[in-house]
Amino acid sequence: MTPSQRTTLFAVAAAALGFLILFALGVTWYFDVILALVFGGSVWFTLNYLAPTDTQSELDHNVGLIERATVLIRNLSLRVTDGPTQHALAAGCDGVPRLVQLIRQRDPRVGLPLSQRSLAYLTDVASTLEDYIDVQDSGDPEYVRMGQEELKRFEAFTTQPDKDMSAQKMDDYINSLTALNLNPPPELT
């Protein structure tokens, strides 16, 4: 359970408890409801805004959901009849662990929004894939082709970090090579 879910649960529980206590004290029921809502709202405000948030646990929760979405995409990709699309989806799923590793390497305050956007994208891919499977054999060929192209972008999304890392390593190598060329070894004679 994420901290935001826990906050909401505590606020609802506080409102219910406040209602029961006021009702037991004999306060009119409509005042009970109003005061209980005010009490629940104040508990929610206090827990949500004044208490420190636990971004690491939310990040871990999102990573778990990303991994579940990946399993769903992998399972659904087995029902795709187009070979290149099926291969791209499988390669995209293979790239998710690297994506998760890059998310975890970042500061949790940066990784949390990144994990939320990645989770939203993977959820959209899974939803689109479910719809694509339903129409892949009988749908309009133009729309099926467009769906294949969009689903193939999933592979590019998950393998992009590897390409960025490779580009960064190549830049580092070029910089080292340039520094080495500018600073030749001394002559020993």
Secondary structure, 3 states (H helix, E strand, C coil): CCHHHHHHHHHHHHHHHHHHHHHHCCCCHHHHHHHHHHHHHHHHHHHHHHCCCCHHHHHHHHHHHHHHHHHHHHHHHCCCCCHHHHHHHHHHHHHHHHHHHHHHHCCHHHHHHHHHHHHHHHHHHHHHHHHHHHHCCCCCHHHHHHHHHHHHHHHHHHHHHHHHHHHHHHHHHHHHHHHHHHCCCCCCC
